Amino acid sequence: MEWTPDILGKDFLSCSFESAGPDGVVRRATLIRHRAELAAPPHDGPGAGNAPYGAVLFLHGWSDYFFNTELARFWAGQGFDFYALDMHNHGRSLQSDSPGGYVADLTYYDAEINEAMDLIRADRAGSPPGSMTLMGHSTGGLVAALWASRHQGDIQFLVLDSPWLEMHGNSLVRRAVHTMLGPLAKLRPETVLRLPERGFYFRSISSSAEGEWALDEKYRPPMAFPVRAGWLSAIFAGHAQVSHGLNLQMPVLVLTSAASANGMVWQESMRRSDAVLDVGIIALRAMALGRTVTLERIDGGLHDVFLSAPAVRQDAYARLARWICGYMRYRAPQSGALEHPAREHQPKEHQAKEHQAKEHQQEGDA
C-alpha cells in the first residue's frame, strides 16, 4: 500500500486499491487518511503518534466524495485516526468507462469496505488498537448500516449523518414503485430514468453557488449523476431490509436535520433544512436499527448536518462530542466496583461514623 499526497492538501494522504465483489468484478476504491497527533507518543516504532482511541471510517453519500476536512480534524481532535472511502464509481475512484455512482447491489460495496478495514488495521499496526467506528452520510449511511448488520463483530460503533433509510412518504410508496421498476432493473439495469432534476442542495453548500464549501464538480456534479434503474432498485432493496429491522448490537448515533424542505422550486427554508430526505420517516426508521440508538435532530441542519451554517454545525459537533464521551470513551466498571455503589458518594464524616459503629458492634459481640 502506497500513501500519496491527497487533493485535500496538508495532513491528508490517500491510496487507491482494487477488490473483487461477490459477482467477481474487480472495482477500484480510494482510501483517504488524516491521523490524530498526540502531544507525547506513547511508544516508539511503527504507528507511533497514532490515536489512542482507535479509528473512524467515513462513507460518503451518492454522487459525492470526501472533502470535509473539518470533519476529519474534529475526529482527530477527539483522539481518533480518521479515514474516508471514496467508493467505486465515486469521487477519486471514478473511471471513464464506468457510469458515475452506479451499483447494481449494495452488497457489492462490502468487498471494498472490508479491504479498507484491513488496510486501516495494517496502517495502524503497533499503535493502541482502540475501537473501530463506521460513519456514513445519506446513501453512505444506508450502506454503512447494512454492512454493519452483516459484520456485527467488526465495528464497535456506528454514526449515521442523515442516512437514507427510506423513501419519502412511506414503505407503501416504495413497494409500489419497486414493483413497477423491477422488470426494467432486471433486463436493462443501466437505463437512465427521466426524473426531475433539482440542484437545490448543491446550491446551499457549494461556494460556486450560495454555500461555503469548495466542491470539485467533476467529483460532485451540481445535478448529481443520472439515476439508473438498477441503482434505484438496489436502494429500494436496502430500504426493505431496514424496514424489517437490522438488529444492530453496537451503539448507533443518528443525526438529522430537524425539518425537511421539499418541492420543485427553491425555498429560502432550504438553507436551514434537509432538502433531500424526509427527516420524519428517517427518524422513524432509525429507531428500529438496533438495541441502542441515539437520535439527535439538529435545528437549522442541512442534509449533511456537518455542512450546515457555522453555528448549526457547531451544535452538531457538540452533540457528536457528547455521544463520543458517553459511549466511545466509556469504560465499564471493574468487577466489584459497584458492590457498594452509594459508599463513594457518602460524606467522609458519615463513613467515619459508620466505621466507629462497626467497631462498637465488634466489641459488644466479643
N, C-alpha and C positions, 0 to 999 in steps of 0.2 A: 504494500500500500504506500503510495507516494502522495504526501500532502503538498499542495502548491498554493501560492497566494490567491485568495479569493477576490471576486469582484467587489466585495464589501470593504476591502481595504485593510488597514492595520488591525492586527489581532484576530483576523479571520483567515482560515485555511480551508481548502476543500480537496476532495479526491473523488474521482469517478470510478465506478466498478460495474461489473455485469453479474447478473444472476438469472438462473433459469426458472421460469414459473412452472406451475403444475401442468401446464399444457406443453411444456418442453421448449417454449420460445425463450431465447436469451434476450434480456432487456437491460438497458443502461440506466443507472440512477447516480445521483451525486450527493455525497455527504459533506456537510459544512460543519466546521468546528470553531468554537470560541471557548477557551479554557478559563476557568476561575484561577485567580492568582492569590496565593497565600503570602502573608507578610513573612512568615517563617516556615519554610517547607519542613514537614515532619520527618523527612528522611532523605537520603541521597539516592542516586541511581535513577533508573528508568521511571518516568512518571512523577518525579519529584516536583512538588509545587502544585500537583493536581488537587482538585476539590476534595475535601474530607467527607462530604455528604453523599456523593455519587454523581450520577449523570442524568441529563434530560435529553430525550429525542423528540423533536418537533416535526409534525406533518402538516404541510400547507393545505390550503383549500384547492378546489377545482379551478383550472385556468389561472393558476397562481404559482408563486415561487417564494423562497425565503429571502426576505430583505430587511426584516425588523431588527436592526442592531440593538435597539433599545431593549427589546425583549431578551435578547441574548445576554446583554450586560446586566439586566436585572437578575437573571438566574445565576450568573457568575458572582454577582454581589451577594447573593444568598448562600454562596458556597457550593455551587453545582457546576460541573463541566457541562456546557451546552452544545448540542449537536442538532442539526436540522437536515432533513432529507428532501431533496428535490426529486420526487418520484418520476418514474419513466413517463415520457411524453409531457413533461412539465419543465419549465424553467431552464436551468443549466443542463438538464438531461434531454431537452428537445432535439429531435433528429429530423432532417428534412424529408425522409422517406416514411415518416410515421405521422398520423393525424394528432394534432395537439390535444392533450387532455383525455385522449380516448383510452378506455379499458373496457373489456367485454365482461369481466367478472372481477369483483372487488378482491377476491382471494388471490388474484394474480399479483397483488401488492405484497403478499406475505413473504415471498422469496427475498425481495429487496429489503423489507423491514428486518427480516431475520438476519440477513447478511450485514445490515447496518449495525444491528445489536452486537454481532460477533466482532465487527471492526471496532466498535466503541470499547468493548471489553479488552481487546488486544491493545488498543491505543492507550488505555488506562492501566495496563499491566504494571504492577509494582506500586500503585497508589492505593489508598484505602478504598475497598470495593464500594462501600456505601449502597445506596438504593438505585434502582433504575426506574425512571419515570417516563411515561409516554404522554405527549401532549399533542393535540390535534385541533385544527380550526376548520369549521364548516364541513366540506366533504372529507377533509383530512380527519375531522373529529369522528365522522361516521366510520371511516376506515380504521381509525385507532380503536374505537370501541369494539368493532367486530373482531379485529386482530386480538385484542386483549381477551375476548371471550374464548378464543381458541388457544391462547397461550397464557393461561391464568398464573402459572408459576414463574413467568419470565420477567414480569414487572411488578413493582410494589405499589405504584401509584399511577393514577390516570387523571389528566387535566384536560378538559374539553372547553374550547373557546367557540361559542355559538355553533355547536355541532349540528350538522344537517341530519337529524334523526327521523324526520317525517316531512311529507309534502304539506303545502298549505291546505288548510281545511281539516280533513280527517282521513282515516285509512280507507273509507269507502270510496272517496275520490281517487286515491292512489290505486286501489284494486281495480276500479273500472278502467282507468287509463292503461294500467299494466296489461289487462286482458286484451284491450284493443291493440296495444303495441306489440304484444308477444309474437305474432306471426312475422311481422316486419323485422323485428330484432333477431329472429332466428334465421330468416332467409337472407336478409341484406343488412347486417348489423351496423355497417358504417354509413348507412343512409343518413343524410343530414335532414333533420326535422325543421320545417319552416315555422319557427316560433318567434314571437315578438322580441325584439332586441331592446334592452334597456341599459344605458350606461350610467345610471344614477349613482350607484355605489362607487364606481370609478371616479365619478365627478366629485364625490365627497372626500376622497382620500388622496387623489393624485395632485402633486404640485403643479402639473401641467394644466390642471383644471382649477378646482377651488379647494383642494386639500393641501396637506403639508408634507406628503411623502413622495420622495423621488422614486418613481417606478420605471423600470425598463419595459417599454411597451412591446418589445418582441417576446418578453417572458410573461408579461401580464397585459394582454390586449384590452383596450377600453371596452369592447363589446363582448369580451370573453371568446372562447373557442366555440365553433359550431357544435350544437347539440346533436348527437348521433343516436340512432335508435338503440343500438346495443349498449351504449353507455347508460342511457336513461333506464333501460331495463335492468341493468346491474344495480343502479341506485335504488330502484323500486324493490329489488330482491333484498338489498341491505336493510331498507326500511321495514320490510316484512319481518325480518329476523329481530330487529329491535322491538317491534310491536309485540312480539311473543315473549320478550324478556331475555336478557343476556346472562343474568345470574352472576354478575361480576363480583368477585370476592375481595378485590382490593378497594381501598377508599377512592372515591371518584369526586372530583370537583367539576361543576359545570357553571360556566359564566355566560350570561346572555345579556343583551340589552333589556331594558325594562319595557320597551314598546317597539312595535313594528310600524312601518310606513310603506304601504304597497300602492300600486297604481301605475297607469301608463303615462302619466305626466309628472313632471318634477314638482315636489312639495318641499317647502322650507323645513318641514319636520324631518326630512330625510337626513338632515345634518346632525340629528341627535337621536336617531332610532335605527333599527335594523331594516334596511331597505331591500333585503334579500329573503329572509326567512320569517315565518310566523312564530314569534317567540312564545306564544301561548301553548301551541302544540309541542314545541321543543321542550318547554318546561315540563309538560305532562309526560312526554316520553322519557325525559331524563330521570324522573323519579322511579322508573321501572328498570333502570340499567343494572342495579345490583343492590347489595345489602347495605352499603354505606355511601350515600350520595348527598353531597352538599350543593345547593343551588344558590348562586349569587346573581341577582338581577341588577344591572348597572344603569342607573338613571342617566340618560343622555348618551348611552353607548351606541356605537355603530355596529355593523355586522361583525367586524373584528373589533372587539371591545378595546384591544390594545393599539388600535389605530384611531381611537376617538380623540376629541379635543383634549388638550393637556390636563385640565383639571379632572376630566372624566376618567381618563386612563390612569391618572394618579390614584383615584378611588379604586379602580380595578386592580392595580398593583398592590394597594394596601390590603385589599381583601384576599388576594392571592398570597401575600406575605403572611397574613394571619393564618390562612389554611396551612401553609408550609410549616409555620411554627407549631400549630396544633396537631398536625398529622405526620408530616415528614420528619420532623425533629423530635417527635415524641418517643420516649423510651419507657417501656413497661417497667413498673417497679420490680425490684428483685424479690425473690421468694422471701416471705416473712416481713416485707416492708409494710404490708397492710394488716399485720397481725393485731396491732393496736392503733388504728388509723387516727383516733382522736388524741392520743397522748402527745404527739409532737406539736399540737396546737394549744395544749394546756399551758397556762402561765406557770413560770418556774416556782412561784410560791405554792401553787396548788400541787405541783409534783412533789415538792419538799414535804408538804403536809401528808400526802399520800404515802410517802416513804416512811415518815415517822409513825403513821398509823399501823403500817405493816410491822414495824419493829416492836411496837407495844403489843400487837397481837401475838407475835412470836414469843415475847416474854411471858405473856399470860398462858400460852399453850405449854411453855416449859414448866 
